[in-house]
Amino acid sequence: MRRPSGRDARNLARAVSNNPRIRSAAYQLALILAVIWVGSQFAVNAAQNLAERRSGFGFLFNTAGFGIDFTLIPYSETDTYGRVFLVGLLNTVLVSAIGIVFATLIGFLIGIGRLSSNWLIARLAGGYVELIRNLPLLFQILFWYLAVLGTLPGPRQSLSVLGIAFMNNRGFWVPALHPGERFRYVWVALLLGVAATAALGLWARRVRERTGRQNPVFWPGLALILALPLATFLAAGMPMEVDLPHLAGFNFVGGSRIIPEFVALLVALSIYTASFIAEVVRAGILAVPRGQSEAGLALGLNERQVLRLIVLPQALRIIVPPLTNQYLNLTKNSSLAVAIGYPDLFAVFAGTTLNQTGQAIEIIAITMGVYLSLSLATSLAMNWYNSRVQLADR
């Protein structure tokens, strides 16, 4: 039997190197080994650093020792860092959730306005999009905080709204509502109204699929959600105390205070994200074949009905996926609140708490986990909604 010569070995090596599948597998194996090496070096370095100092999550039970200006839950300086984390998380979720709602409403209006037959409305909507989305978000946050809210008068010269709400450079004071013990019946009535509205919508959908008849759902559902709790509230003897703000000395007392940092951040996030949502909406509407609109007009529908009943339901199939990206961007962009001092998660936990405790790895890991969880939860909800608006295969 002939032994393989050097020439045979070179030919074999050349054949192996010229095989695209083998070459691709070799490149991937090399990349995997490089990633494993880098990861192992990082893990070893982190383990050494943790071994040299006190580590762990026990710091969450230590006293924070600093105050927070805006909280949704009771908080004092004697509370723990764990409480600080919860306060920051709720503040982040609050501004993100409200910002998503406002950005969606503004974005849909601007996006539809860009396609308006009215020359002035279309140009104004187009100018809004071109101006807002080409200015940095941080600049817009500082603009609303310093140039708009910062120029409001002091407490003694506050701008009054019907004598029950006041605006000044220290914040917005609005009446505070303190529900009584019997107010729980109002919550039960609200839940019943929502359940009845959902049942009404399901019934109307089945009737439409079976007979093609369109039954009104919005106005009856709105009446159920509003009228039933209102009737229960009156029947329960209006179990609600109203605390009105009033000027005492150099500042207001009573009521509820909305800090200007929250307002500036909310307005900037909503307006900035809406400029991108508007383009998504415009593209989705333009993607619907024009024949759909012409068919609706031929059936006797007006332009508003064609848009609401024919165009938008089809456009949503295109709008929802990129809309999800804008919601994720808004949530992550809320971390810019640190620039104006709004006490969100990034400011009070990844900022102040990290500086005081020095637990960088633990705090950064928790913060990363929170933003990742918020993004995944938003994506899950939007993917579920996207599956609902897609056309079912027949």
QUIKATA-V373745 format. One line per field, one symbol per residue. phi: phi as a letter, one per 40 degrees, with the letter a starting at -180 (. if undefined). psi: psi as a letter, one per 20 degrees, with the letter a starting at -180 (. if undefined). burial: b if it has 24 or more other ideal C-beta (glycine too) atoms within 12 Angstrom, else e. A space follows every 50 residues. Layout:
phi: ???
psi: ???
burial: ???
This chain:
phi: .ccccccccccccccccccccccccccccccccccccccccccccccccc ccacbhbcccccccgbcbcbbcbdaacccccccddccccccccccccccc cccccccccccccccccccccccccccdcccccbbdcccccccccccbcc ccccdcbccbbggbbbbacbibbbcbbbcccccccccccccccccccccc ccccccccccbgccccbcccccccccccccccccccgfcabbbccacbgb acbggbbbcccccccccccccccccccdccccccccccdcccccccccch cccccccccbccdcccccccdccdccccccccccccdccbgcccccccbc bccccccgcccccccccccccccccccccccccccccccccccc
psi: ppqprhhgghgghggghiohgggghgghghgghgggggghgggggghggh hirprrjhhhjqpgjqrphoqiqpqriirrhhhgggghghhghghgghhg gghgggggggghhhjqipgggghgghhgghggijpqghghghghgghfhi jqrrhhkqpqojjiqqpaiiapprqppoqahjihhhhghghhggghgghg hgghghgghhiipopphgghghgghggghghhghhjkmmpppopqqpocj rqrrappoqhgggggggggggghhhhhghggghgghipphhgghhghhij qrhghgghhggghhhhhhggghhghhggggghiiiihhhjjpmaghghgi fggghhhjmgggghgggghghgggghgghgghhghhhhiqpqp.
burial: eeeeeeeeeeeeeeeeeeeeeeeeeeeeeeeeeeeeeeeeeeeeeeeeee eeeeeeeebeeeebebebebbeeebeeebbbbbbbbbbbbbbbbbbbbbb ebbbebbbbbbbbbbeeeeeeeeebbebbeebbeeebeebbbbbbeeebe ebeebeebeeeeeebbbbbbbbbbbeeeeeeeeebbeebbeebeebbeeb eeeeeeeeeeeeeeeebeeebeebbeebbeebbeeeeeeeeeebbeeeee ebeebbbbbbbbbbbbbbbbbbbbbbbbbbbbebbeebeeebbeebeeee eeeeebbeebbbebbbbbbbebbbebbbbbbbbbbbbbbbbbbbbbbbbb bbbbeebebebbbeebbeebbeebbeebeeebeeeeeeeeeeee
